[in-house]
Amino acid sequence: MRLKDKVILVTGSTTGIGEGMVRIFAREGARVVVHGTRDDAARRIADEIVAQGGQAIYILGGLADPTVPAQMIQSVIEQYGRIDGLVNNAAVLTRGNFEMTDLEKFDHTIAVNLRAPFLLIHAALPYFRRQGGGRVLNIGSVNAYSGERNQFAYSISKGGLMTLTRNIADAYAVEGLRVNQFNVGWTLTPNEQKLKEAEGLAPDWPSHVSPEFAPSGRILSPEDIAWAAVYFLSDEAPLINGTVMEIEQFPMIGRMQARSPR
């Protein structure tokens, strides 16, 4: 078991990528902390993990509230006495271009996607220090590099997260803290399924994604992200720090898209 007895908190883990992570981390021996905003969803996932032989608890909290991150870390410490890994996965995917983004929407996006990871790491740092180190994995997006026109605030928040990752990684490396980030590409989550159907696609749209976006024949799954995360949170990667890695099917720089014959 690659994560045996490691205490790992995954924010936003009642669905999608976060849910995939806590389930696979538990299979790899971790003591996972499920986080969400709905008691029924968080309880169900934690109970299912325990029923399958894993170790899990759950905590609740809306990350737009600046007092919640410290409370969450304290809850983990009270339950387990330590924290070995923190995955900042929770995010709001805000739709809207520059002109459509008002102050309220912008501030809410930054609060959840960027301020909350800062506050969570800040609250966990004393415990990482006491233990001689720890692991943080921030879940970003390929939109961090410039972003889609209709995801203005979201893209900015993920770009900021990328700088936060590198800055903290550099500042605290000598204390054993390892901070890395995944910039994730198009991933098939329940929310993405619903979103695309709401935009007019048929329910079976994942089976008909263009090779331009899915050269392997499918888009990413939460499990694809989770297995990559296992490595970064395990003792197999003790020196990897400050890395921002794309989890995608093609290179973000120098990509040569397939072209139809003329």
FIZARO-99234 format. One record per residue (C-alpha): residue number from 1; y, z, x; residue in one letter. Coordinates in nm, 2 decimals. Each point is the difference from the previous one (the first is absolute). Example, Ala and Ser with C-alpha at 12.3 -4.5 7.8 and 13.67 -1.06 7.14 Angstrom:
BEGIN
<r><num>1</num><Y>-0.45</Y><Z>0.78</Z><X>1.23</X><residuo>A</residuo></r>
<r><num>2</num><Y>0.34</Y><Z>-0.07</Z><X>0.14</X><residuo>S</residuo></r>
END
This chain:
BEGIN
<r><num>1</num><Y>0.00</Y><Z>0.00</Z><X>0.00</X><residuo>M</residuo></r>
<r><num>2</num><Y>0.32</Y><Z>-0.12</Z><X>0.16</X><residuo>R</residuo></r>
<r><num>3</num><Y>0.24</Y><Z>0.24</Z><X>-0.17</X><residuo>L</residuo></r>
<r><num>4</num><Y>-0.23</Y><Z>0.30</Z><X>-0.03</X><residuo>K</residuo></r>
<r><num>5</num><Y>0.19</Y><Z>0.32</Z><X>-0.11</X><residuo>D</residuo></r>
<r><num>6</num><Y>0.35</Y><Z>-0.16</Z><X>0.05</X><residuo>K</residuo></r>
<r><num>7</num><Y>0.25</Y><Z>0.11</Z><X>-0.27</X><residuo>V</residuo></r>
<r><num>8</num><Y>0.18</Y><Z>-0.32</Z><X>-0.11</X><residuo>I</residuo></r>
<r><num>9</num><Y>0.27</Y><Z>-0.02</Z><X>-0.27</X><residuo>L</residuo></r>
<r><num>10</num><Y>0.05</Y><Z>-0.35</Z><X>-0.15</X><residuo>V</residuo></r>
<r><num>11</num><Y>0.31</Y><Z>-0.03</Z><X>-0.22</X><residuo>T</residuo></r>
<r><num>12</num><Y>-0.03</Y><Z>-0.22</Z><X>-0.30</X><residuo>G</residuo></r>
<r><num>13</num><Y>-0.38</Y><Z>0.01</Z><X>0.00</X><residuo>S</residuo></r>
<r><num>14</num><Y>-0.08</Y><Z>-0.02</Z><X>-0.37</X><residuo>T</residuo></r>
<r><num>15</num><Y>-0.02</Y><Z>-0.37</Z><X>0.00</X><residuo>T</residuo></r>
<r><num>16</num><Y>0.00</Y><Z>-0.31</Z><X>0.22</X><residuo>G</residuo></r>
<r><num>17</num><Y>0.00</Y><Z>0.02</Z><X>0.38</X><residuo>I</residuo></r>
<r><num>18</num><Y>0.04</Y><Z>0.38</Z><X>-0.01</X><residuo>G</residuo></r>
<r><num>19</num><Y>-0.30</Y><Z>0.05</Z><X>-0.22</X><residuo>E</residuo></r>
<r><num>20</num><Y>-0.20</Y><Z>-0.23</Z><X>0.22</X><residuo>G</residuo></r>
<r><num>21</num><Y>0.09</Y><Z>0.21</Z><X>0.30</X><residuo>M</residuo></r>
<r><num>22</num><Y>-0.08</Y><Z>0.35</Z><X>-0.14</X><residuo>V</residuo></r>
<r><num>23</num><Y>-0.34</Y><Z>-0.13</Z><X>-0.12</X><residuo>R</residuo></r>
<r><num>24</num><Y>-0.09</Y><Z>-0.15</Z><X>0.34</X><residuo>I</residuo></r>
<r><num>25</num><Y>0.15</Y><Z>0.28</Z><X>0.20</X><residuo>F</residuo></r>
<r><num>26</num><Y>-0.22</Y><Z>0.25</Z><X>-0.19</X><residuo>A</residuo></r>
<r><num>27</num><Y>-0.31</Y><Z>-0.22</Z><X>0.06</X><residuo>R</residuo></r>
<r><num>28</num><Y>0.09</Y><Z>0.03</Z><X>0.37</X><residuo>E</residuo></r>
<r><num>29</num><Y>0.00</Y><Z>0.38</Z><X>-0.02</X><residuo>G</residuo></r>
<r><num>30</num><Y>0.37</Y><Z>0.07</Z><X>-0.05</X><residuo>A</residuo></r>
<r><num>31</num><Y>0.13</Y><Z>0.28</Z><X>-0.22</X><residuo>R</residuo></r>
<r><num>32</num><Y>0.24</Y><Z>-0.21</Z><X>-0.21</X><residuo>V</residuo></r>
<r><num>33</num><Y>0.31</Y><Z>0.10</Z><X>-0.19</X><residuo>V</residuo></r>
<r><num>34</num><Y>0.06</Y><Z>-0.23</Z><X>-0.30</X><residuo>V</residuo></r>
<r><num>35</num><Y>0.36</Y><Z>-0.03</Z><X>-0.11</X><residuo>H</residuo></r>
<r><num>36</num><Y>0.16</Y><Z>-0.14</Z><X>-0.31</X><residuo>G</residuo></r>
<r><num>37</num><Y>0.23</Y><Z>0.08</Z><X>-0.28</X><residuo>T</residuo></r>
<r><num>38</num><Y>-0.26</Y><Z>0.02</Z><X>-0.29</X><residuo>R</residuo></r>
<r><num>39</num><Y>-0.23</Y><Z>0.29</Z><X>-0.01</X><residuo>D</residuo></r>
<r><num>40</num><Y>-0.28</Y><Z>-0.19</Z><X>-0.18</X><residuo>D</residuo></r>
<r><num>41</num><Y>-0.01</Y><Z>-0.28</Z><X>0.25</X><residuo>A</residuo></r>
<r><num>42</num><Y>0.01</Y><Z>0.22</Z><X>0.31</X><residuo>A</residuo></r>
<r><num>43</num><Y>-0.25</Y><Z>0.24</Z><X>-0.14</X><residuo>R</residuo></r>
<r><num>44</num><Y>-0.24</Y><Z>-0.28</Z><X>-0.09</X><residuo>R</residuo></r>
<r><num>45</num><Y>-0.01</Y><Z>-0.15</Z><X>0.34</X><residuo>I</residuo></r>
<r><num>46</num><Y>-0.03</Y><Z>0.33</Z><X>0.18</X><residuo>A</residuo></r>
<r><num>47</num><Y>-0.29</Y><Z>0.10</Z><X>-0.23</X><residuo>D</residuo></r>
<r><num>48</num><Y>-0.17</Y><Z>-0.33</Z><X>0.05</X><residuo>E</residuo></r>
<r><num>49</num><Y>0.02</Y><Z>0.04</Z><X>0.38</X><residuo>I</residuo></r>
<r><num>50</num><Y>-0.15</Y><Z>0.35</Z><X>-0.02</X><residuo>V</residuo></r>
<r><num>51</num><Y>-0.27</Y><Z>-0.12</Z><X>-0.24</X><residuo>A</residuo></r>
<r><num>52</num><Y>-0.10</Y><Z>-0.26</Z><X>0.26</X><residuo>Q</residuo></r>
<r><num>53</num><Y>-0.03</Y><Z>0.27</Z><X>0.27</X><residuo>G</residuo></r>
<r><num>54</num><Y>0.34</Y><Z>-0.02</Z><X>0.15</X><residuo>G</residuo></r>
<r><num>55</num><Y>0.28</Y><Z>0.25</Z><X>0.04</X><residuo>Q</residuo></r>
<r><num>56</num><Y>0.32</Y><Z>-0.04</Z><X>-0.19</X><residuo>A</residuo></r>
<r><num>57</num><Y>0.28</Y><Z>0.18</Z><X>-0.17</X><residuo>I</residuo></r>
<r><num>58</num><Y>0.31</Y><Z>-0.14</Z><X>-0.17</X><residuo>Y</residuo></r>
<r><num>59</num><Y>0.37</Y><Z>0.08</Z><X>-0.02</X><residuo>I</residuo></r>
<r><num>60</num><Y>0.27</Y><Z>-0.13</Z><X>-0.22</X><residuo>L</residuo></r>
<r><num>61</num><Y>0.37</Y><Z>-0.09</Z><X>0.07</X><residuo>G</residuo></r>
<r><num>62</num><Y>0.26</Y><Z>-0.26</Z><X>-0.06</X><residuo>G</residuo></r>
<r><num>63</num><Y>0.13</Y><Z>-0.11</Z><X>0.34</X><residuo>L</residuo></r>
<r><num>64</num><Y>0.34</Y><Z>-0.10</Z><X>-0.12</X><residuo>A</residuo></r>
<r><num>65</num><Y>0.07</Y><Z>0.38</Z><X>-0.01</X><residuo>D</residuo></r>
<r><num>66</num><Y>0.10</Y><Z>0.10</Z><X>0.36</X><residuo>P</residuo></r>
<r><num>67</num><Y>-0.15</Y><Z>0.35</Z><X>-0.05</X><residuo>T</residuo></r>
<r><num>68</num><Y>-0.35</Y><Z>-0.13</Z><X>-0.07</X><residuo>V</residuo></r>
<r><num>69</num><Y>-0.12</Y><Z>-0.12</Z><X>0.35</X><residuo>P</residuo></r>
<r><num>70</num><Y>0.03</Y><Z>0.34</Z><X>0.16</X><residuo>A</residuo></r>
<r><num>71</num><Y>-0.18</Y><Z>0.16</Z><X>-0.30</X><residuo>Q</residuo></r>
<r><num>72</num><Y>-0.28</Y><Z>-0.25</Z><X>0.03</X><residuo>M</residuo></r>
<r><num>73</num><Y>-0.05</Y><Z>0.07</Z><X>0.37</X><residuo>I</residuo></r>
<r><num>74</num><Y>0.01</Y><Z>0.37</Z><X>-0.07</X><residuo>Q</residuo></r>
<r><num>75</num><Y>-0.27</Y><Z>-0.04</Z><X>-0.27</X><residuo>S</residuo></r>
<r><num>76</num><Y>-0.23</Y><Z>-0.18</Z><X>0.25</X><residuo>V</residuo></r>
<r><num>77</num><Y>0.05</Y><Z>0.28</Z><X>0.26</X><residuo>I</residuo></r>
<r><num>78</num><Y>-0.07</Y><Z>0.27</Z><X>-0.26</X><residuo>E</residuo></r>
<r><num>79</num><Y>-0.32</Y><Z>-0.17</Z><X>-0.10</X><residuo>Q</residuo></r>
<r><num>80</num><Y>-0.14</Y><Z>-0.11</Z><X>0.34</X><residuo>Y</residuo></r>
<r><num>81</num><Y>0.21</Y><Z>0.18</Z><X>0.26</X><residuo>G</residuo></r>
<r><num>82</num><Y>0.07</Y><Z>-0.33</Z><X>0.18</X><residuo>R</residuo></r>
<r><num>83</num><Y>0.09</Y><Z>-0.37</Z><X>-0.04</X><residuo>I</residuo></r>
<r><num>84</num><Y>-0.15</Y><Z>-0.26</Z><X>0.23</X><residuo>D</residuo></r>
<r><num>85</num><Y>0.12</Y><Z>-0.32</Z><X>-0.16</X><residuo>G</residuo></r>
<r><num>86</num><Y>0.29</Y><Z>-0.11</Z><X>-0.23</X><residuo>L</residuo></r>
<r><num>87</num><Y>-0.01</Y><Z>-0.34</Z><X>-0.16</X><residuo>V</residuo></r>
<r><num>88</num><Y>0.34</Y><Z>-0.10</Z><X>-0.15</X><residuo>N</residuo></r>
<r><num>89</num><Y>-0.13</Y><Z>-0.25</Z><X>-0.26</X><residuo>N</residuo></r>
<r><num>90</num><Y>0.19</Y><Z>0.08</Z><X>-0.32</X><residuo>A</residuo></r>
<r><num>91</num><Y>0.27</Y><Z>-0.25</Z><X>-0.08</X><residuo>A</residuo></r>
<r><num>92</num><Y>0.19</Y><Z>-0.16</Z><X>-0.28</X><residuo>V</residuo></r>
<r><num>93</num><Y>0.00</Y><Z>-0.38</Z><X>0.00</X><residuo>L</residuo></r>
<r><num>94</num><Y>0.35</Y><Z>-0.07</Z><X>-0.13</X><residuo>T</residuo></r>
<r><num>95</num><Y>0.07</Y><Z>-0.34</Z><X>-0.14</X><residuo>R</residuo></r>
<r><num>96</num><Y>0.34</Y><Z>-0.16</Z><X>0.03</X><residuo>G</residuo></r>
<r><num>97</num><Y>0.21</Y><Z>-0.21</Z><X>0.23</X><residuo>N</residuo></r>
<r><num>98</num><Y>0.32</Y><Z>0.11</Z><X>0.18</X><residuo>F</residuo></r>
<r><num>99</num><Y>0.23</Y><Z>-0.06</Z><X>-0.30</X><residuo>E</residuo></r>
<r><num>100</num><Y>-0.24</Y><Z>0.17</Z><X>-0.25</X><residuo>M</residuo></r>
<r><num>101</num><Y>-0.04</Y><Z>0.32</Z><X>0.21</X><residuo>T</residuo></r>
<r><num>102</num><Y>0.23</Y><Z>0.27</Z><X>-0.12</X><residuo>D</residuo></r>
<r><num>103</num><Y>0.06</Y><Z>0.33</Z><X>0.17</X><residuo>L</residuo></r>
<r><num>104</num><Y>-0.25</Y><Z>0.20</Z><X>-0.20</X><residuo>E</residuo></r>
<r><num>105</num><Y>-0.28</Y><Z>-0.25</Z><X>0.06</X><residuo>K</residuo></r>
<r><num>106</num><Y>0.08</Y><Z>-0.02</Z><X>0.37</X><residuo>F</residuo></r>
<r><num>107</num><Y>0.02</Y><Z>0.38</Z><X>0.05</X><residuo>D</residuo></r>
<r><num>108</num><Y>-0.32</Y><Z>0.06</Z><X>-0.19</X><residuo>H</residuo></r>
<r><num>109</num><Y>-0.19</Y><Z>-0.25</Z><X>0.21</X><residuo>T</residuo></r>
<r><num>110</num><Y>0.13</Y><Z>0.14</Z><X>0.33</X><residuo>I</residuo></r>
<r><num>111</num><Y>-0.08</Y><Z>0.36</Z><X>-0.12</X><residuo>A</residuo></r>
<r><num>112</num><Y>-0.36</Y><Z>-0.07</Z><X>-0.07</X><residuo>V</residuo></r>
<r><num>113</num><Y>-0.08</Y><Z>-0.26</Z><X>0.26</X><residuo>N</residuo></r>
<r><num>114</num><Y>0.19</Y><Z>0.12</Z><X>0.30</X><residuo>L</residuo></r>
<r><num>115</num><Y>0.15</Y><Z>0.35</Z><X>-0.05</X><residuo>R</residuo></r>
<r><num>116</num><Y>-0.32</Y><Z>0.15</Z><X>-0.13</X><residuo>A</residuo></r>
<r><num>117</num><Y>-0.20</Y><Z>-0.10</Z><X>0.31</X><residuo>P</residuo></r>
<r><num>118</num><Y>0.28</Y><Z>0.14</Z><X>0.22</X><residuo>F</residuo></r>
<r><num>119</num><Y>-0.01</Y><Z>0.33</Z><X>-0.19</X><residuo>L</residuo></r>
<r><num>120</num><Y>-0.38</Y><Z>0.02</Z><X>0.00</X><residuo>L</residuo></r>
<r><num>121</num><Y>-0.03</Y><Z>-0.06</Z><X>0.38</X><residuo>I</residuo></r>
<r><num>122</num><Y>0.29</Y><Z>0.25</Z><X>0.05</X><residuo>H</residuo></r>
<r><num>123</num><Y>-0.19</Y><Z>0.27</Z><X>-0.20</X><residuo>A</residuo></r>
<r><num>124</num><Y>-0.33</Y><Z>-0.08</Z><X>0.17</X><residuo>A</residuo></r>
<r><num>125</num><Y>0.13</Y><Z>0.00</Z><X>0.36</X><residuo>L</residuo></r>
<r><num>126</num><Y>-0.02</Y><Z>0.37</Z><X>0.06</X><residuo>P</residuo></r>
<r><num>127</num><Y>-0.36</Y><Z>0.00</Z><X>-0.09</X><residuo>Y</residuo></r>
<r><num>128</num><Y>-0.08</Y><Z>-0.30</Z><X>0.21</X><residuo>F</residuo></r>
<r><num>129</num><Y>0.17</Y><Z>0.17</Z><X>0.29</X><residuo>R</residuo></r>
<r><num>130</num><Y>-0.20</Y><Z>0.32</Z><X>-0.06</X><residuo>R</residuo></r>
<r><num>131</num><Y>-0.32</Y><Z>-0.20</Z><X>0.01</X><residuo>Q</residuo></r>
<r><num>132</num><Y>0.09</Y><Z>-0.20</Z><X>0.31</X><residuo>G</residuo></r>
<r><num>133</num><Y>0.06</Y><Z>-0.33</Z><X>-0.19</X><residuo>G</residuo></r>
<r><num>134</num><Y>-0.08</Y><Z>-0.19</Z><X>-0.31</X><residuo>G</residuo></r>
<r><num>135</num><Y>0.00</Y><Z>-0.35</Z><X>-0.15</X><residuo>R</residuo></r>
<r><num>136</num><Y>0.25</Y><Z>-0.17</Z><X>-0.23</X><residuo>V</residuo></r>
<r><num>137</num><Y>-0.07</Y><Z>-0.34</Z><X>-0.15</X><residuo>L</residuo></r>
<r><num>138</num><Y>0.28</Y><Z>-0.16</Z><X>-0.20</X><residuo>N</residuo></r>
<r><num>139</num><Y>-0.09</Y><Z>-0.28</Z><X>-0.24</X><residuo>I</residuo></r>
<r><num>140</num><Y>0.26</Y><Z>-0.27</Z><X>0.01</X><residuo>G</residuo></r>
<r><num>141</num><Y>0.01</Y><Z>-0.36</Z><X>-0.10</X><residuo>S</residuo></r>
<r><num>142</num><Y>0.04</Y><Z>-0.34</Z><X>0.15</X><residuo>V</residuo></r>
<r><num>143</num><Y>0.32</Y><Z>-0.01</Z><X>-0.20</X><residuo>N</residuo></r>
<r><num>144</num><Y>0.15</Y><Z>0.24</Z><X>0.26</X><residuo>A</residuo></r>
<r><num>145</num><Y>0.08</Y><Z>-0.30</Z><X>0.22</X><residuo>Y</residuo></r>
<r><num>146</num><Y>0.24</Y><Z>-0.16</Z><X>-0.24</X><residuo>S</residuo></r>
<r><num>147</num><Y>-0.15</Y><Z>0.02</Z><X>-0.35</X><residuo>G</residuo></r>
<r><num>148</num><Y>-0.02</Y><Z>-0.20</Z><X>-0.31</X><residuo>E</residuo></r>
<r><num>149</num><Y>0.32</Y><Z>-0.08</Z><X>-0.18</X><residuo>R</residuo></r>
<r><num>150</num><Y>-0.11</Y><Z>0.20</Z><X>-0.31</X><residuo>N</residuo></r>
<r><num>151</num><Y>-0.10</Y><Z>0.31</Z><X>0.20</X><residuo>Q</residuo></r>
<r><num>152</num><Y>0.33</Y><Z>0.08</Z><X>0.17</X><residuo>F</residuo></r>
<r><num>153</num><Y>0.00</Y><Z>0.38</Z><X>-0.01</X><residuo>A</residuo></r>
<r><num>154</num><Y>-0.38</Y><Z>0.02</Z><X>0.06</X><residuo>Y</residuo></r>
<r><num>155</num><Y>0.03</Y><Z>-0.22</Z><X>0.31</X><residuo>S</residuo></r>
<r><num>156</num><Y>0.28</Y><Z>0.21</Z><X>0.14</X><residuo>I</residuo></r>
<r><num>157</num><Y>-0.19</Y><Z>0.32</Z><X>-0.05</X><residuo>S</residuo></r>
<r><num>158</num><Y>-0.31</Y><Z>-0.14</Z><X>0.18</X><residuo>K</residuo></r>
<r><num>159</num><Y>0.22</Y><Z>-0.13</Z><X>0.29</X><residuo>G</residuo></r>
<r><num>160</num><Y>0.15</Y><Z>0.35</Z><X>0.04</X><residuo>G</residuo></r>
<r><num>161</num><Y>-0.35</Y><Z>0.15</Z><X>-0.01</X><residuo>L</residuo></r>
<r><num>162</num><Y>-0.10</Y><Z>-0.22</Z><X>0.29</X><residuo>M</residuo></r>
<r><num>163</num><Y>0.29</Y><Z>0.14</Z><X>0.21</X><residuo>T</residuo></r>
<r><num>164</num><Y>-0.08</Y><Z>0.35</Z><X>-0.10</X><residuo>L</residuo></r>
<r><num>165</num><Y>-0.36</Y><Z>-0.05</Z><X>0.11</X><residuo>T</residuo></r>
<r><num>166</num><Y>0.10</Y><Z>-0.12</Z><X>0.35</X><residuo>R</residuo></r>
<r><num>167</num><Y>0.27</Y><Z>0.26</Z><X>0.05</X><residuo>N</residuo></r>
<r><num>168</num><Y>-0.21</Y><Z>0.30</Z><X>-0.09</X><residuo>I</residuo></r>
<r><num>169</num><Y>-0.30</Y><Z>-0.14</Z><X>0.20</X><residuo>A</residuo></r>
<r><num>170</num><Y>0.22</Y><Z>-0.03</Z><X>0.31</X><residuo>D</residuo></r>
<r><num>171</num><Y>0.17</Y><Z>0.34</Z><X>-0.04</X><residuo>A</residuo></r>
<r><num>172</num><Y>-0.32</Y><Z>0.21</Z><X>-0.06</X><residuo>Y</residuo></r>
<r><num>173</num><Y>-0.27</Y><Z>-0.18</Z><X>0.19</X><residuo>A</residuo></r>
<r><num>174</num><Y>-0.01</Y><Z>0.26</Z><X>0.28</X><residuo>V</residuo></r>
<r><num>175</num><Y>-0.07</Y><Z>0.26</Z><X>-0.27</X><residuo>E</residuo></r>
<r><num>176</num><Y>-0.32</Y><Z>-0.18</Z><X>-0.11</X><residuo>G</residuo></r>
<r><num>177</num><Y>0.15</Y><Z>-0.15</Z><X>-0.32</X><residuo>L</residuo></r>
<r><num>178</num><Y>-0.11</Y><Z>-0.36</Z><X>-0.07</X><residuo>R</residuo></r>
<r><num>179</num><Y>0.20</Y><Z>-0.20</Z><X>-0.25</X><residuo>V</residuo></r>
<r><num>180</num><Y>-0.10</Y><Z>-0.35</Z><X>-0.10</X><residuo>N</residuo></r>
<r><num>181</num><Y>0.07</Y><Z>-0.24</Z><X>-0.28</X><residuo>Q</residuo></r>
<r><num>182</num><Y>-0.19</Y><Z>-0.27</Z><X>-0.19</X><residuo>F</residuo></r>
<r><num>183</num><Y>0.21</Y><Z>-0.29</Z><X>-0.14</X><residuo>N</residuo></r>
<r><num>184</num><Y>-0.23</Y><Z>-0.10</Z><X>-0.28</X><residuo>V</residuo></r>
<r><num>185</num><Y>-0.02</Y><Z>-0.35</Z><X>-0.15</X><residuo>G</residuo></r>
<r><num>186</num><Y>-0.10</Y><Z>-0.10</Z><X>-0.35</X><residuo>W</residuo></r>
<r><num>187</num><Y>-0.25</Y><Z>0.25</Z><X>-0.14</X><residuo>T</residuo></r>
<r><num>188</num><Y>-0.20</Y><Z>0.00</Z><X>-0.32</X><residuo>L</residuo></r>
<r><num>189</num><Y>0.07</Y><Z>0.33</Z><X>-0.16</X><residuo>T</residuo></r>
<r><num>190</num><Y>-0.01</Y><Z>0.09</Z><X>-0.37</X><residuo>P</residuo></r>
<r><num>191</num><Y>0.38</Y><Z>0.00</Z><X>-0.01</X><residuo>N</residuo></r>
<r><num>192</num><Y>0.01</Y><Z>-0.35</Z><X>0.16</X><residuo>E</residuo></r>
<r><num>193</num><Y>-0.26</Y><Z>-0.12</Z><X>-0.25</X><residuo>Q</residuo></r>
<r><num>194</num><Y>0.22</Y><Z>0.12</Z><X>-0.29</X><residuo>K</residuo></r>
<r><num>195</num><Y>0.32</Y><Z>-0.13</Z><X>0.15</X><residuo>L</residuo></r>
<r><num>196</num><Y>-0.13</Y><Z>-0.36</Z><X>0.05</X><residuo>K</residuo></r>
<r><num>197</num><Y>-0.14</Y><Z>0.00</Z><X>-0.35</X><residuo>E</residuo></r>
<r><num>198</num><Y>0.34</Y><Z>0.11</Z><X>-0.13</X><residuo>A</residuo></r>
<r><num>199</num><Y>0.15</Y><Z>-0.29</Z><X>0.19</X><residuo>E</residuo></r>
<r><num>200</num><Y>-0.22</Y><Z>-0.24</Z><X>-0.19</X><residuo>G</residuo></r>
<r><num>201</num><Y>-0.31</Y><Z>-0.04</Z><X>0.22</X><residuo>L</residuo></r>
<r><num>202</num><Y>-0.35</Y><Z>0.00</Z><X>-0.15</X><residuo>A</residuo></r>
<r><num>203</num><Y>-0.21</Y><Z>0.32</Z><X>0.04</X><residuo>P</residuo></r>
<r><num>204</num><Y>-0.22</Y><Z>-0.19</Z><X>0.25</X><residuo>D</residuo></r>
<r><num>205</num><Y>0.29</Y><Z>-0.10</Z><X>0.22</X><residuo>W</residuo></r>
<r><num>206</num><Y>-0.15</Y><Z>0.18</Z><X>0.31</X><residuo>P</residuo></r>
<r><num>207</num><Y>-0.27</Y><Z>-0.26</Z><X>0.00</X><residuo>S</residuo></r>
<r><num>208</num><Y>0.25</Y><Z>-0.29</Z><X>0.02</X><residuo>H</residuo></r>
<r><num>209</num><Y>0.24</Y><Z>0.11</Z><X>0.28</X><residuo>V</residuo></r>
<r><num>210</num><Y>0.11</Y><Z>-0.29</Z><X>0.21</X><residuo>S</residuo></r>
<r><num>211</num><Y>-0.14</Y><Z>-0.02</Z><X>0.36</X><residuo>P</residuo></r>
<r><num>212</num><Y>0.36</Y><Z>0.01</Z><X>0.11</X><residuo>E</residuo></r>
<r><num>213</num><Y>0.00</Y><Z>0.37</Z><X>-0.09</X><residuo>F</residuo></r>
<r><num>214</num><Y>-0.37</Y><Z>0.08</Z><X>0.03</X><residuo>A</residuo></r>
<r><num>215</num><Y>-0.16</Y><Z>-0.22</Z><X>0.27</X><residuo>P</residuo></r>
<r><num>216</num><Y>-0.31</Y><Z>0.22</Z><X>-0.01</X><residuo>S</residuo></r>
<r><num>217</num><Y>-0.05</Y><Z>-0.07</Z><X>-0.37</X><residuo>G</residuo></r>
<r><num>218</num><Y>0.14</Y><Z>0.32</Z><X>-0.13</X><residuo>R</residuo></r>
<r><num>219</num><Y>0.30</Y><Z>0.23</Z><X>0.04</X><residuo>I</residuo></r>
<r><num>220</num><Y>-0.03</Y><Z>0.34</Z><X>0.16</X><residuo>L</residuo></r>
<r><num>221</num><Y>-0.17</Y><Z>0.30</Z><X>-0.17</X><residuo>S</residuo></r>
<r><num>222</num><Y>0.10</Y><Z>0.36</Z><X>0.02</X><residuo>P</residuo></r>
<r><num>223</num><Y>-0.33</Y><Z>0.06</Z><X>0.19</X><residuo>E</residuo></r>
<r><num>224</num><Y>0.11</Y><Z>-0.25</Z><X>0.27</X><residuo>D</residuo></r>
<r><num>225</num><Y>0.31</Y><Z>0.21</Z><X>0.06</X><residuo>I</residuo></r>
<r><num>226</num><Y>-0.20</Y><Z>0.33</Z><X>-0.01</X><residuo>A</residuo></r>
<r><num>227</num><Y>-0.26</Y><Z>-0.10</Z><X>0.26</X><residuo>W</residuo></r>
<r><num>228</num><Y>0.28</Y><Z>-0.10</Z><X>0.24</X><residuo>A</residuo></r>
<r><num>229</num><Y>0.17</Y><Z>0.34</Z><X>-0.07</X><residuo>A</residuo></r>
<r><num>230</num><Y>-0.33</Y><Z>0.18</Z><X>0.09</X><residuo>V</residuo></r>
<r><num>231</num><Y>0.03</Y><Z>-0.12</Z><X>0.36</X><residuo>Y</residuo></r>
<r><num>232</num><Y>0.37</Y><Z>0.10</Z><X>0.04</X><residuo>F</residuo></r>
<r><num>233</num><Y>-0.06</Y><Z>0.35</Z><X>-0.14</X><residuo>L</residuo></r>
<r><num>234</num><Y>-0.32</Y><Z>0.06</Z><X>0.20</X><residuo>S</residuo></r>
<r><num>235</num><Y>-0.07</Y><Z>0.12</Z><X>0.35</X><residuo>D</residuo></r>
<r><num>236</num><Y>-0.08</Y><Z>-0.36</Z><X>0.09</X><residuo>E</residuo></r>
<r><num>237</num><Y>0.37</Y><Z>-0.07</Z><X>0.03</X><residuo>A</residuo></r>
<r><num>238</num><Y>0.15</Y><Z>0.29</Z><X>0.20</X><residuo>P</residuo></r>
<r><num>239</num><Y>0.26</Y><Z>-0.20</Z><X>0.19</X><residuo>L</residuo></r>
<r><num>240</num><Y>0.12</Y><Z>-0.25</Z><X>-0.26</X><residuo>I</residuo></r>
<r><num>241</num><Y>0.36</Y><Z>0.10</Z><X>-0.09</X><residuo>N</residuo></r>
<r><num>242</num><Y>0.31</Y><Z>-0.18</Z><X>-0.14</X><residuo>G</residuo></r>
<r><num>243</num><Y>-0.21</Y><Z>-0.30</Z><X>-0.10</X><residuo>T</residuo></r>
<r><num>244</num><Y>0.11</Y><Z>-0.21</Z><X>-0.30</X><residuo>V</residuo></r>
<r><num>245</num><Y>-0.29</Y><Z>-0.22</Z><X>-0.09</X><residuo>M</residuo></r>
<r><num>246</num><Y>-0.03</Y><Z>-0.27</Z><X>-0.27</X><residuo>E</residuo></r>
<r><num>247</num><Y>-0.30</Y><Z>0.03</Z><X>-0.22</X><residuo>I</residuo></r>
<r><num>248</num><Y>0.00</Y><Z>-0.36</Z><X>-0.11</X><residuo>E</residuo></r>
<r><num>249</num><Y>-0.20</Y><Z>-0.32</Z><X>0.02</X><residuo>Q</residuo></r>
<r><num>250</num><Y>0.24</Y><Z>-0.20</Z><X>0.21</X><residuo>F</residuo></r>
<r><num>251</num><Y>0.25</Y><Z>0.07</Z><X>0.28</X><residuo>P</residuo></r>
<r><num>252</num><Y>0.35</Y><Z>0.08</Z><X>-0.12</X><residuo>M</residuo></r>
<r><num>253</num><Y>0.15</Y><Z>-0.17</Z><X>0.30</X><residuo>I</residuo></r>
<r><num>254</num><Y>-0.09</Y><Z>-0.36</Z><X>0.08</X><residuo>G</residuo></r>
<r><num>255</num><Y>-0.19</Y><Z>-0.06</Z><X>-0.32</X><residuo>R</residuo></r>
<r><num>256</num><Y>-0.10</Y><Z>-0.36</Z><X>-0.06</X><residuo>M</residuo></r>
<r><num>257</num><Y>-0.05</Y><Z>-0.05</Z><X>-0.37</X><residuo>Q</residuo></r>
<r><num>258</num><Y>-0.25</Y><Z>-0.25</Z><X>-0.11</X><residuo>A</residuo></r>
<r><num>259</num><Y>0.16</Y><Z>-0.33</Z><X>-0.13</X><residuo>R</residuo></r>
<r><num>260</num><Y>-0.15</Y><Z>-0.24</Z><X>-0.24</X><residuo>S</residuo></r>
<r><num>261</num><Y>-0.04</Y><Z>-0.36</Z><X>0.13</X><residuo>P</residuo></r>
<r><num>262</num><Y>0.28</Y><Z>-0.23</Z><X>-0.09</X><residuo>R</residuo></r>
END
